[in-house]
Each structure stands twice: as structure tokens, then as C-alpha cells.
Amino acid sequence: MTDDKMALVELLQKSGDGDFLRAVAEAVLQILMEADVEGLIGAGRHERSAERLNYRNGYRDRSLDTRLGSLQLRIPKLRQGSYFPPFLEPRKTAEKALVTVIQEAWIGGVSTRRVDELVQAMGLSGISKSQVSKLCKDIDERVNAFLDRPLDGEWPYLWLDATYLKVRDGGRIVSVAAIIAVAVTTEGRREIVGLGIGPSEAEPFWSGFLKGLVKRGLDNIKLVISDAHDGLRHAISRVLGASWQRCRVHWMRNALAHVPKGQHTMVAAAIRQAFLQTNAEAAHQTWRHVADQLRPRWPKLAALMDDSEHDVLAYMTFPAQHRTKLHSTNPLERLNKEVKRRADVVGIFPNEASITRLIGAVLLEQNDEWLLQCRYMQIKGMAELTPPLIDADRAKLPPLAA
């Protein structure tokens, strides 16, 4: 090892300032290979030893592309068998590293042009946009396996929300809806269960998307939380047969649109009195009382409260431990922001497949993080979702055989 250190010092003294880091890297890697081979042979260079297992047989040259430039290495050869450094991969080392970098850069929201600049900054030659797109398709298999995975168990709560993205379609730039579905299991774990891309949020699209979730195993849905979409409401009733909770945050924005800006704080505080109640009956009574108080000054607001009472307060009939998570689509807001942040880097997607690739990769990454976190909901409240049969239900059951 002393000789190796002397050789390294001499090499560094001879190297110029511009080649300093590359020379260091080459020397260190060469020392590592020599030490590795010495351990395999059982003896040092020119050393006589009874424990010798093999002999050296020259070198073969090999270049390694790194961010420092191309490193010229001399890989030791053995008389019997072969040796390959553990820090290299057999064949196409630069290409495999390049694929990894491009995939991670694409998932991270880096544009095609910036990926090309990144590759050149690593000391490799630039690649074309078509090559970048081709390499990025390797992510499809992983993303599609995640989005099409079976959904085992029971999922009492489901959140749905849409994010609009720009995509090219037949020479035009159109807006499409990216639907993200998040559900919670009876164990209190939340997972991203689906992604759908469609031209609009009409009922046929929603029905097809929900049927796909059911086909994959999404079962026993008790409550769906989303914004107000007529097509979605009909699809929920027809496909899932579950209760629907209108997002309280979005509803409040719509309600305050009927009130002068200077009165927003007062009106919002009055309406929130219903949300502070401890049970559904008290919440509904307070809601109607507030609506009657506001009716003389803002009849349109009161009419909206009359029409949406049961939709906005649907979560009040569910376990108290879960209500803070059930009254709005806020659990999806941070996820949607992350999706938009990555999508804004791309700007206009070339096609819908590229949306699924990028957004699906983001969702896969986020889902893995959620699985490592603590439970999203308390298990204790889950028992209240399956209450024992009451007398009316027992009367509907067929009689037991004698």
C-alpha cells in the first residue's frame, strides 16, 4: 500500500491543474482494483506465497465516462478466470448510467432540453429528444403496474379531484382533466388508487373511471369526497352506491360569491357555527337557522344553503375521529400542487401517454412515502362504519333453516 501511495503522489505532482480531479479519480480507482485483485490472488505483485491462488496476466484498457470526463482505467487480467471491478457494470456502463439519470430527471420534472444539458454536463455526449423520449418509456412498465394493481381489502373513504393540463391533439392544444383518486383502508392507511385522463368531467368519463376502480377491487365505499360535478354525482350513485360529501372549502367559496366582500368574514363565521356542532342533528338545525337569518339580505345564498345542506353536512354522520379529514378534498391539495409543479416544467405535453408517464411516476413516488408514514386515520372509528344489524334489517333476512 505504501508503493500505491507513492505512485499516487507522483501522479498528482505530474498532473496539471486542469487534469487534477480526473487524475485523482483514475489513481484512486486503479488502487482499488489492484487491492481487490491482490485479495483474490492471495499474493501481492511479484510476491512468493504458498497461499497464492492465481496469477496476473496483464491489463486491458477500459474508459469510464463520469462528470469529470472520460477516465482511462487499466483493468487487471487473471491467468485463470476473469476479474471485473465491482464499481462497474459489464458492458454499456455509460449507457445504463445515462438511462438512470434521464429517468430520474424526467420524474423530477426536468424538460427534455434540460436533460440533454444535464447529460453533457456529466461529460457524456448529448442525445436527441427522440432518444430521451424512448429511454423515458422504460418508466411505463413500473407506472402501469402501479396504476393497474389489484386493490385488496375494504376502502370506506374515497377522495376524487381533477387537475387540468395542456396537451397537443391533432395540431391543437387542448385542456384535459387528470383525475386522481385517493382512498383509505379499514386499517387507516391511505393510498393513491387511480389516475384517469379524459377530455372532460362528464358522467360517461366518471362512470368509466369508477368502474375501473371497482373492477380492480375497490369495494365497500361508504363516502366519496369531491367537488360539485353533476356527472360525478350521478356516477357515484350509479356505480358505487355510496354517500357523497361536497367539498366544504369549495362550497364556501361559491357561497361567499353571493355576498359583498366586506361581509365575507361575518357570513363565513355564521355558517361555520354548523360545522362546530358535535352531531348531525345539531349541525342541520344550526344550518337551517343560519340560512333563515341570512335569507332577507342574501336570498341567493340562503337558496344555495337550502339546496346543498345534505351534501355539505354528509360527513357529520360518520365517526367523529374521521370528520376533520372527510369534509373537504384538502388531503389532495398538496398532492395536486406537486403534480402541477412537475407538469409546469413540461408546459404542454406531447400526448396523453406522456401525462400518464410523468404524473403516474409522481403518484408512485408519493404513494411509497405514504406507506412509510403513520396511519392517516384512527382504526377505532372504523368499527363504527359497520354497526350491528338493527331490528328492521333483521326482519329482511331470510328465516334460518330448522
N, C-alpha and C positions, 0 to 999 in steps of 0.2 A: 504493500500500500504506500510505502514511502516513495518508491520509484514512481508510482502513479501521481503522487502529489508533486514531485519534482517535474514530471512531464507536463502536468497541468500548469505549473508556474511558468515553465519555459514557453509553453504555447501562448499563454496570455501576454508574456512580455514581447513576443514577436508580433502579435496581432495588433492591427491598427485600431484607432478609436471607433471607426465605423463598423468594424467586424467584431468588436469586443464581446457583445452579448451572444452573437452566433457562435463565436469560438468557445465561449464558456459552455454553452449548451452542448456543442459537439463533444467537448472534452469530458464533461460530466457523464453523458450517455455512453461514451466509449469506456470510461472507467467502470460504469455499472455493468456493461456487457462482459468486460474482462473478468470482473469479480464473480459474475454469475457463472461463466464458463469454468472458472477455476474451481468453483464448488462442484460442478457437475463432473469434472475430470478427476478431482481428488488430488490435484497437484498444481503448483504454480508453473509459470513458464520456465523451461529448462531445469525443472526440479526433478530429482530422482526420488521416487517414493514407492513403497510397497503397496500403498493404498490407491495407486493410480488406477482409474477405471477406463480411461480413453486417452486419445492424443489429439492435439490440434492439427489442423490441415489447411492453414492459410486463412484468407478472408474473402469475402465477397462484398462489393460496394452496394450501398443502398442509400437513396436520398429520402429524406423525411421533410415534407412541407409543413412549416409552422408559421406562426405570426412573426417570427424573427427572420423568416426567409427559408430557403431550402438548406437543410443540414445534410452534410455528406458523412455518412457513417460507414464503418468497416465492420461488418458482422462476422464474428469468428465462425469458422467451419470446423467440424469434427471428422475424425477419420472413420468413426463408426456412428451411424445415426446422424441426426441433424440438430441444430440449435436455432431458435428464433427468439428474439428479445420479447419479454412479456409486455413491454410498453408499446409494442407494435402489434398490428393485426396482419395476418397473412394476406397479401395482395390488396391492392386498392385502398391503402390506408388513408390517403388524402381524400379519395372519393367518399369513403364511409364517414370520415370526419366532416366532410363538406355537407353530406346529407343531413347529419345530425344538427349541424349549425343552422342550415336552411330551415329545417323543420321547427326548431325552437324559435328561430327568428320569425317565422310565419305565424306560429301560435302566439308569439309575443306582440303581434300587431305590426311587424316591420314590413314596409312595402317592398315590392319586387325590386325596384331600383335601389333601395337601401340595402337589400340583401346582397345585391351584386357588389355594392361598395364595401360591405362588410367582408365578403369573400376576398376581395382584392386587398383589403387592409390586413388580412391574415397571411398575406404572402402568396396566395394562390392566384391563378389566372381567373379573370372574370368569366361569368357564364351568362347565357342568354336568358331572356324572360321565359321562353318556352321550356328551357331546361329547368328553371326554377319551378314552374307550374307542374312539370312532370314529376319532379322529385317530391314536391309537396303532396302529391296524390298518395304517397305512401302512408300518410296520416289517415286516409279514408277508412282503411280496414279497422283501425283502432277506434275511430269515432263512430263508425256504423255499428260496430259490435256493442259499443256503449249505448247508443240510442235505440237499438233494437233488442236489448237484453230482456229476458223474462222478468216480470215483476211478481215476485212471490209474496205471500202473506196478505194482510189486510191493510188498506190505506184509507183511514177515515177522513182525512182532510186533503184537499187539493186546491192549489193556487194556480191561476192562469193569468197571463199578461202578454201583451203584444208589444214588440219594438219594430218600428218601421225603418227599412233600409233601402238604399238605392241599388238598382241592378239594371244591366243592359238587356234589352229584349227586342230582338229584331231591328236593331239600329236605333231604338228609342231607349230613353232612360225612364224607368218606371219605379214606383214605390211598392214594395212587398212587405207583408206582415210576417215577422218571425215570432211564432208563438212558443213561449217557454212554459212548461208545466213542472211544478214542484209539489211533492206530496210528502206526507208524514205517515210513518208506520205506527202500529199499535205499541211499538217499543219506544216511541218518541223520537225516532231518527228521521231526519228529513233528507230527501234525495231528489235530484233532478230526474224526472221520469220521461220527459219527452221534449222534442223540438219539431215544430212544423213550419213550413214555408208556404205561403199562399198569397194570391193576388188581393184578397180582401178578407174581412172577418164576417162573411155571410154565413148563414146557417149550414149550407152544404159543406163548406170547408170545416167548420167547427165540428159537425157531426162526424165527418170522416176522421178528423184528428182524434176525437174522443173514442170512436170505435176502435181505432188502432191501439189506444192505451188499454182498452178493455180486452182486446184480443191478446195483448201481451201479459195480461194477468192483473191489471188494476181493478181491485174488487172492494166491495163494501164501503163505497164512498158515502159519507154522511153529509158533508158540507163542501161546497165549491165556492171559493172566494175569487172575485174578479171585478172588473169594471162593468158598467152597464152596456151590454150589447144585446140587442133583441135576438140576433141569430144565435148567440151563445146561450141565452136563457132557454130558448126552445130546444137547443141541442142537449143541454144539461138535463132537462126534464125528460126528453125522449130517449137519450142514450144511457144516462147514469141513474135517473130517478132519484136524485139527491136534492137536498135543500140548497138554496143559493143565497150567498151573502154579497150584497153590493158593497164595493169598497167604500168605507166611510170617509176616507180622505178625499177621494174624487167626488163623492156626493156633496161634501161640504163646499167644495169649490163651485160646483154647479148651483148650490143653494144660495151662496153669497153673491152670485151674479145678479140676483133679483133685488139686492139691497144696495143702497148708496155706500160708497167706500168708507165714509166716515162712520157708518153704523155697523161695520163688519165685526168689530170686537164685541160689541154688546149682543148682537144677534147670535154670534158663534157661542158665546158664553151661555146664553139661554138654552140653545139647542143641546149643548154638552151636558146639561143637567140630566137629560135622559140617559146618557152614557154612563153616568156616575151611579146609577141605581144598581142594587145588588141582585135583582131578579128580573125576569122578563116581564111579569105583570106590572111591577112598579115602573119599569122603563117605558112600557107602552102608555101607561096613564100619564106620565110626565110628558111624553112626546105629544100626545093629543092636547094636553093643557097648554104647552108652549105654542103649538100650532094655532090654537084659538086666540091666544094673546097677540100673536103676530098677524093674524088674518085681517084686521081692519086697516093696517098700514101697508102690508105687503101681501095682497091676496094670492099672487102667483107663487110666492114662497110657501104659503100655507097649503096651496093646492099640491105643490110638489111634495110637501111633508105627508099629506094625506095619501098620495099615490104610492109613495116609497117607504111607508112606515115599516111594513113587514120585511121588506128587502134589506133595509139598513140595520134593523134590530134582530135579524135572524140569528146572529151569533149569541144572543143573550140566552137562548135555550140550551146552550152547550156548557160543559163544565167550566166553572169559574177560573180554574187554573190555566185554561187554554185561551180565554177570551182576549187577552192582550195581543195574541198572535193571530186571531181569527177575524178581527173587524176590518182589516184592510189588506191590500196587496203589498204593504211595506216590506215583507220578507223578500219580495222580488225586486225591490227598488235598487238595492246595492248591486245585485246581480245584473240588472239591466244597464246600470251605469258602466259596469265593467265591460259588458258586451258592446255598448256604444263607443267606449273609449278605444277598444280594439278595432271596431268597424270604421271609426273615423279616420284611422290611419290609411285604410284602403280607399275610402271615399266611395267610389262606385264599383260594385262587384261585377266581374265579367259574366257571371251566370249564377243560378241558384245553387249549383253544386259547390261553388266556392264559398257561399254563405254557410252551407251546412258544414263544410270542412273547418272553417275558421271558428264560427260560433260553437259548433259541436266540440271542438278542442278546448275552447274556453270553459264550456259547461263541464266537460270531463275533468278538467283541472280543478274546478270549484267543487265538484261532487266529491272528489278524493279528499279535499280539505275538510268538507263537512263530515265525512265518515270518521275522521280522526278527532273530531271535536266532541264535546259533551252532548248529551241528549238535548234536542231542541224543545221538547215538551215533556211534562211530567207524566210518568206512567200511571200514577194514582188516578188522574182524571179519566184515563182511557176506560177504566172499568165502568164508569157512568154512561158510556156510549152504548153498552149492551145490557140494559136493565132487564130484570126478570119479567116473565110474561105476566100481564095483568089479567083479570078475570075475563075481560072482553076478548082478549087474544086466545085464552084457553078455550073459550066456547067455540072458536073457529076450527080448533084442531079436531081431527077425526077421532072417534072413540077407540080406546085400546081394545085389542082382541082379548076375548075371555080366556 
